[in-house]
Amino acid sequence: MFSGKPMKPTFKCYLPPAQVFLFFFCILSEITKGYILHACILLSIIVNEVNFVRKCIVGTDSSQSDLWGRLICTNFKVSFIPQEPPPKQKSQLSHLLLGQQDISLTCLDQVVTVNDTRGKKKVLGSNQKLKFNPMELILYCKDLRVIRFCFDEAGPESAKKVCLAIAHYSHPADLHLLFGFEYQGLRYHQSKGDLVNGSNPNGGIQTPMFDRPSDWDREIKRTGASEWRVCSINEKYVVSESLPEYVVVPVSLTDQELKQLSPLFNDGRVPLWCWNHRNGSALVRMAGQTEPLAQRKTELKIFTAITRSHPQRREVTFTDLDRNLPNIQEIQGAFVKARQICTLDPFEESEERWLSSMENSRWLEYVRMFLKVSAETVYNLDGKNVSVVLLEEEDRDLNCVVSSLVQLMLDPHYRSLNGFQSLVQKEWVMAGHRFLDRCNHLKKNDNKESPLFTLFLDCVWQLTNQYPAAFEFTEAYLTVLSDSMWIPLFSTFLFNSSKQCTQLLQDFAKSKAIPPGETHTAIFPPVWKWSQQFSARDQTLFNNPMYVGKGAACVQNGEVKTFQRTKKAFSSTVRISSTSQRNGVKGDEETLQRRGSLGLKAEFSPVKDESPSERFFRDWFSRPADQQGVLIPYVLPSHVVLWKLFFLRWVPEACIPHGGPATVYHKVSQLVDEIETLQNKLRQYKGPSPHSTPGPRPGGPPSDQRRMYFKASSPDDPPTSPNVLNSSFPFNPVGNLCRRGVPGTPISKFLNGAKTWLSTETLANDTF
């Protein structure tokens, strides 16, 4: 288990010499007094550790239920190994790289030490000194956890050293010093051939990386963008350092013209094609220009080319997102306030104060603004049949959010699991979103930090909450994707651009003796390689049992047929039942049908002086929603709600035992699994028909490979213990709630249905 020869740390440590052990964990379990630590880490260096540490466990007023054990700092994570095993929880997501008591170093936001005797608190950074002996360590995490360790019985010097080590190793000096580079280098040589293009070694659909012309060609053909072509002027990143090597441009623009135009845009970012509507209108994103005097001439040339790509030669409209949306600093400030409100200790005594504080953070207001601007863009593309250019000065932040949301609303392909992953890869990773800076992985510049991708996921969750049958993935998937930003073992959320990724991985490949012909995804896989984080069974938690896709099957007259929802079908989503809405203010007679109602068709009366956009939205909301058609979000304040699983999953008051949406997911999954089991039996009984979906292999799929996490049981199955469900399913292992709960706090009313409203001042100029 242990190497006899100590190994040098990944980067030089300023701490006094300490025992450093080399752990080889390839599918290894270490048994420590009955506690099994699943590590699955091939190479991890222990930098420092301390024994007799008490981890504060929430739920009681006393410390009797706290966990005692050993606190370890490695060059990858902070681990806590309890002396006694915590109670096992069934239906608990199990991570293959991180244990239930582990925290990735890149997930740490602040490392705070406390001296109870003097009441001093100190936020530790890299290469800092600590003048007092810490009695408590508080770790504030980027996934909103707040973890407390007490050193009542631990040696003061050992406690000080482990605190300094955690602070130091969570602030790496360079990106290549992150543990992921060491980990993936060894994994490549041991698992060569498995890490190709985010695919499943056992088969399955691959997520396109958009790092080659063929991926773009397929997207052009899929959307019918016949007047657009793949351009290679940025090969070797000679035109722009932040763009991918291959971009899609109008057919009417030559490579020579694009090369002449590129210096006129920030960082040489020529306008990027994102998506094409079947009516011919295109969605394009564009950066600001560096030469104001030549701006009109340049825009005319670009807009003329986009106009020529439209079958009806429609004029182009553009949206200036810098003027219509908050900047990255405002978004960061709103998120910090919302995070503080959700981790207060304890919650405020007045419910009105808590709700007003959440409103005043402006986070929900910003979510609503992005949804509104995206819906207006949908109107231009679908209602007016005109191409839209999204303008942002840098074209690397706000454009990523809006372009992705617009495509989600218009294209059902992106609402599938693989389609959504390709959307993120195309509009965020390859388009040059600064994940390294915005996530602040190196903690070098707080001014550049901003949760743009978290905001996008929140907007996506709002859509899934309003249209639960339109998306193949679940909110558990969105939460896991958010958590994956803080695991530095995948290339997706680690770099500022494709060029930075290429350069660093080339240097990395040379240092690890990897042949130069290997693809980057083989060396440093994307996060879409979910098998590195979760078992096949746990990945079934990503599947939405209510999803109505093009390939959804049903049984009719004893035959399995493909089912497609038509516009005549009733919708189970929120419907406005009467009167119109002007400027976002509801009328007196207006009532709101709750989700799960009959979804009766809304009756709208014509409104005088109604604008074309108002008529478009009125007509759309008057019809039942087509789950495989255009989706437009509801953006009234009562519709944009707090994403509880993300913001409140570590809060004790929000953890509802045996309740919450998990119970619905549990029952629906069992029902879907039972239906699919019966369909398989029916196929085996009758044999496949020409129009039926393909049948399973002889004998059917193994029971542990079915699509749903919760499986239907038969009378012949042996009895099993009931699943442990709560409102934060499948998260929240014992010991990870951020503080002790206080019964009777006002958040209980909010969790029982109280709305977080935006002030009426934010409703001005609403058109839908």
C-alpha positions, 0 to 999 in steps of 0.5 A: 500500500505504501511506497518505501521512498517518499515522493516530492510534492507536486510543487514546492511546499513552504511548510516544515518537512513532514511525512509524505506518503504515496498512495496508490489507489487503483480501485482500492479500498482502505479499511480503517476501523470499519470505515471504507474509503473509496478513493479511485485515485491513482496517485495522491500525495499526503501533505499533512494530517492531524488526528483527534479532529471533531467534525461538527454534525448538524441536527442536534444542539449537543456535540454528541453526534459529531464525528471524530477522526483524522483530517488529511490534506493531499495535493488533490483534496481535503479528506476526513476519515471518521473513527467510526463509520457513519450510518449507511444511506440507501439511494445515495449518490456515490462518487468514484473520485471523492468520498462522502467526507472529501472536498476537492481543493479547487472547491474551497472558496475560503479557509478560515481559522478561529481561535476561541480563546481570543475570538480571532478569525483569519482567512488564510491564503497561500504562503501565509503565517498563522500566529495563533493556534487554531481551535476551529477550521471553517471551510467555505466551499464553492458548492455552498457547503460550510464544513467545520472542524474542531481541534479540541483534542488535537495537537496545536502544532499539528492543527496549525500545520494542516490548516496552513497546508490546506490554504497553501495547496488550494492556491496553486501558483500555476494551472499545470500544478493542479492535481488533474495533470498528474492524475490524467498522465498516469491514467492515460498510460494505464487506460489508453484507448478508453478516453476517446472523445467522451464516449462510453467504452461500452458503446453509446452516443458520443458527445461532439467536441467541435474540435474538428470540421466534421462536427461542425458539418454535421451541425450545419446539415442537422439545422439545414444551414445550407448557406453557411460553411466551415472555415479553417482560417483560425487553424493554429490559432493564427487569427484569434487566440480565443476562438476554436480552430474551425468556425462557421461563416456565411458562404458569401464571405471568402477566407481572405475577406474574413482575414481582413475583417478579423483585426477589426474585432476584439481579439480577432473574433470574427462573428460566430454562427450558432444555429439555424432555424428551419425558416432560414433565420440564423443566430449569430454572436459577435464581439465588439469592434476595435476601430469605431471609425470603421464600425458601420462599414464592417457591420454592413459587410457582415450583416449583408453576408448574413442577409444573403444566407437567408432564403428571403434575404431578410434584414438582420436585427442585433441585440446589445447584451451589454446594454440589456443585461447585468455585467459580470461584477453585478452577477457575482455580487448577486450570487455572493449575497444569495449564497450568504443568505442561504448559509446564514447561521441561523436564518433570520427570525422574520420570514419577510426579512429572509424573503426580502433579503433574497429578493434584494440579492437580485439573483432571481431578477437576473435569472429572469432578465436572461430568460426574458432577453432570450425569449425576445430573441426567440420571437425574432428568430421564430416569429419575425423570421429574421436573423439575430446577431447577439452583440457583446464586447468580448463575446465570451460571457453574456453571449454564452448564456443567451445563445445557449438558452435561445437554442434550448427554447427553439431546438428540442435536440438540445433538450436531450442529454447528449444534445445539451452536452454538445450545446455546452461544448459548442457555446461555452467551451469552444467559444472561449468562455473563461472558465479558469478566470470565472471559476477562479481556480487559481484564486489570483483575481477575484475581480474576474470571478463570476458564476456565468455558468451557474446562472445558465444552469439556473435558467435551464432549471427554470425551464425544466421546472416549467416544462418537466416533460420537455427535457431528457435530463433531471435537476440532479444532472444539472447539480452534478454538472455544477459540482463538476466545475470544482473537480480539476480532472477534466478539461471542460471547465479548466481553461480559458480557451481552446488554444490555452487548452492545446498549449498546456496539454501539448507541454503536459504530453511532452512531460509525460512521454505521450505521443504527439499524435494523441488527441487532447480528449484522450489525454485530458478527457471532458467531463462528459466522460461520466463513467470516471465519476459515477457508476452506470447505475448512478448515471441513471439518475440523470434520466427524466422519467417524464421526458416526452421525446421523439422516440418515446414508445407506447403500446397500441393494439398490442404493438409498440409504436412511436409516440409524438406529442401534437399541438392538440394534446393538452399540456400539464405545464403552467397555463394562464387562464384568462385576461391578458398581461401588459408590462408584466403586471397580472390583471385582477381576474387573472388566475394561475393554473397549477402544474398537474391541472387539466391544462385547459386552453386559455381564452385571450381577448384581442388587445387594442394597440397590441404590438407584434411581439405581444401578439406572438407571445399571446398566441403562443401561450394560448395554445398547449405547449408542444414538448418537442416544439418551441418553448417560451418561459414564463417570466413573471416574478411568481414563475421564477423561483429559487432553485432549492436543490442547488441553493438549499441542499446543505441547509438543515431546515430545507432537508425534508425527510421522506419528502420533496420532489424525490418522492415524485421522482421515485414513484414515476421512475418505478412506473416507467421502469414497469412499463418498459419491462412490460414492453420488453416482454411484449416484444419478446412475445410477439416479435419485432414489427416493421414499425416498432422500436428495436427489441432487446438482446435475447434474454433482455438487459440485466436488471442493473442496466435499466434506464431508471434508477428506481426499478419496479419490483415484482412479487417474486423479488426479495423484500428490501429496505425502503429507500431513504429519500429527502428533498435534497436527494441524491445528495447530503451524506451524513456530516455535510450539512453546513450547520445545525438546524434551528426548528421553527425558522421562517424558511419552513413557510417558504419551503411550503410554497411561499413565493420569492417575489421581485419588486414591482420596480423591476417589472417596467417595460415587460412585454410578455 
